[in-house]
């Protein structure tokens, strides 16, 4: 320990030593007072050193704790999405059977990314197109689908997600319950309900036929009293195309059978015969 010097004199310790050694000018009582003062300074110095030691030890412990936490976090960090397994469909729909018993159906020209160790982290990214999910029950490992910076989380249900553009999605739940989370908050969607987003914000939840969630997985489907606008939305989402809707009454209601054994053009010809429009 280094003690500070006075500006115009020797060190304080030297003054004390001189006074203690000068027996002719200081009484025994004064010497005892000076001795006690010296002891107090020694104890004070020792306490400061112990405090510094405690502080240093505490800081070291904090650094060590932070290091351990960092290592633990790094050890549990999910694999980057860029390294997830990509699965895509071509002109036809594709079935994906997952390790946990869940199933994903991809509509034509659709793609998903799957977390490599799927049973421990049931995470999926819908990259493009439309996908129907049949999720196996596993309460300890929630099933999450990320799409357009939004997330759908479930425990066990069946639902379809369609990408509308670079920011928005359409979600139709066949049964069970899912939560859609985005910048506008969190909305619960039950079986037989549908919700779409606009600028990443969820709109009103609407009641729809349950069959609307997986209509494109059937050999053929009968659309009953459906608006033309809603029908075309589903067709565009499934086939990943954009149809010409000029000069049509979008709220016109139609009933027809859509057959997947026929091409898109053949089905549209039937629709145009029923409505008198030229949708192509």
N, C-alpha and C positions, 0 to 999 in steps of 0.2 A: 504494500500500500504506500502511495506517495502522498505526502501532506503538502499543501500549498504553503509557500513562503509569504511572510508579510512583506510589504513593499520596501521598508527602510530598516530592516533588522534581521538577526539570525533566525533560524527555525524555532518554532514554539517549543519543540522538544529540547533544544539546546538551552533555552531560557529556564525551563523546568529543571534541567540537570544542574545548571549553574546555581539556581536558588537552593537546590537540595544539598549541594556540596558546600555552600557558603554558610558554615555553622555559626559564624559570629553575627550574622545579620538576619537570621530566621529562627523562629522558635520551633520547638518540637511539634507543637500543635499544628503549626503552618505546614511543616514537613508532611505530617499525616494527611492533611487536607490535599496537598499536592499529590501524594501517593494514591489517594482514593480517586482523584481526578484522572491519574494515569490509568488506573485499573478500569475506570468507566470507559475511557477511550479505547482501551484494548478490547473490552467486551462489545462496545459499539461496533468496532471494526470487524470483530468475529461474527456478530449478528448480520452485518451487511453482507459479509462473504457467504454466510449460510443462505441469506435471502437470494443473492445472486445465483447460488448453486441451485436452489429450489426453482427459481425462475427458469434457469437454463435447462434443468431436468424436465420441467413442465413443457417448455418449448420443444425439446427433443421428443418428448412423448407425443405432443400434438403432431409433429412432423411425421413420426413413425405411424401414428394412427391414420393420418391422411394418406400416407404411402400404402398402408395395408388396404384401406378403403379403395384407393385407386386401383390397386392390383386386383382386388376382389371384383370391382366393377368391370375392369378390363376382361377378367376371366369370364364374366357372365354376359358380356356385350353380345348382342345378336349379330349374326353374320350380315355384312352389308348386302342390301337388296341386289346390287349389281352381280353378286355371286349366287343368287337364288336360282332354282331350276325353272327354266322357261318351258312351258307347254303351249302349243298353238294348234289351231284347226285350220283346214284349208277350205275347199269348196263345200265340205259337208261338216255336220256337227261331230263332236268328238267327246267320248266319255273318258273321264279320269278317275280311277279308283285310288283313294289315298290310304296310307298306312293305318290311319285311325278308324277306318270303316266309312268315312265320309266319301261322297261322290260329287264330282263337278262335271256338268255337261257344258261344253263350249258350243255356242252357235257358230256358223261359218265365219271365217276370217276373224276369229277372236283369240285372245291369248291371256294366260295367267302366269305369274311367278309364284313358286312354292318354296317355303322355307326348307332347307336341306334336312334338318332333324325335325320332321313335321310333327311327330308324336309329342315332343316336348314343347314346341312352339308352333301352334296351329295358326300360322300367319300366311295370308295369301294376298297378292297384289293383282288386281284386274288391270291388265295393261291396255287392252282394247276390246271392243265388241260387247258381247252379251254372254253371261254365264248363269246357269241355274245350279244352286247349291243344295245338296241333301246332307245336312250336318249331323254326324253321330254325337250322341250325348257324352260329355266329359266335363263335369263341373270343375275339375281342377285345372283344365286347360281350355280356356275360352277360345272360340273360333273367331278370328278377326279377318276382315277383308278390307284392304286399303284400295281406294279408287279416287282419282282426281283430288288428292289431298283431303279426302273425307274417309270415314271409317264406319263399317258395319260390324257390330259385335253381337254374337249369339252364343247360346249353349246347345241348343238342338232344335232345328227347324228346317223348313224348305223355302227357298226364296230365289228370285231372279234379280240380278243387277245388270243394267244396261248403261253404257257410256253414251251420253247424248252429244257431247263435244269435249273440248279440252278441260272444262271445269265442272260440268253438270252431269247428273246421273238420274236414272229412274229406278226405283226399287218397288218390287211387287212381292208380297209375302203370301205363300200358299197356306202355311200353317205355322203355329208357334208364335214367337215374338222376337223381334230384333230391335237394336238401337242404332240409329243413324246419327253420327256426330260430325259436325263441321263448324265453320266459323260462326254460324248463327246459333249454335247450341246443340242440344240433343233432343231427338224426337223418337218416340216409341211407335213402332209399326207392328200391328198384329196380323194374324192370318186373315186373308180376305181384304187386305188394305193395300193401298198404293200411295207412294209419295214421290214427287219429282223436285229437283232443286233448280233454282234460277240464280245465277251468279253465286253459286256455292251456298245459297240459303234455301232451307227446306220450305216448300209450300205447304198447303193444307193436305192433311191425310184424307184420302178418299176411299170409300168402300167400293170394291170391285169383285167380280166373280173369282173364286179361287183358281179356276182353270186358266185365268189370264197369266198366272205365274209360270206355267210350264206348257202352254198350248203348243209350242213348237217342238215338244218332245213326243207328241202323239203322231200316229200315222196320218190322221186327219182330225181337224177340229171344227166344231160347229160354232160360229159366232152368232149370238142371238141379240138382236136389237142393239148393236154397238154403233157408236158414232163413227163416221168415216174418218174423222181426224184421229181418233184413238186407234182405229184399225191400221191406218197408214203408219202411225208412230211405231206400232209393234212390228209391222212388216219391215220398215226401215231398220229398226234395231236388230232384228233377227238376221236379215240378209246383208246388213252393213252397206246399204245403198241409200241414195237420196232420190226420191220420186218427184215427178212433176205434179204439183197440186194446183196449177193455175185454173181459175174459173170453176172451182168446185165449191159446193156448200159443205163446209167442214162439219157442221152439226147434223148433216143428213144421217139418219139411222138405217143400218142395213143388217140383213141376216143372210149368211152364206156359209158354205162349207169350204174350208181351205185344206187342200190335199197336198201332202208332202211327197207324194209319188209323182206329182206334176212339177214342172218348172215354175219359176216366179212369173215368167211371161204368160204361161197358160192360166195361172190363177188370176193374174191381173185382167186377162181377157174376160174371164167370168165376171169379175167385179165390174168391168166397164159395161158389159151387157146388162147388168142389173141396174146400174146407176145412170147410164147414158154419158158418162164422162170418158175422158181419154187419159187415164192415169198410166204413166209409163216411167 
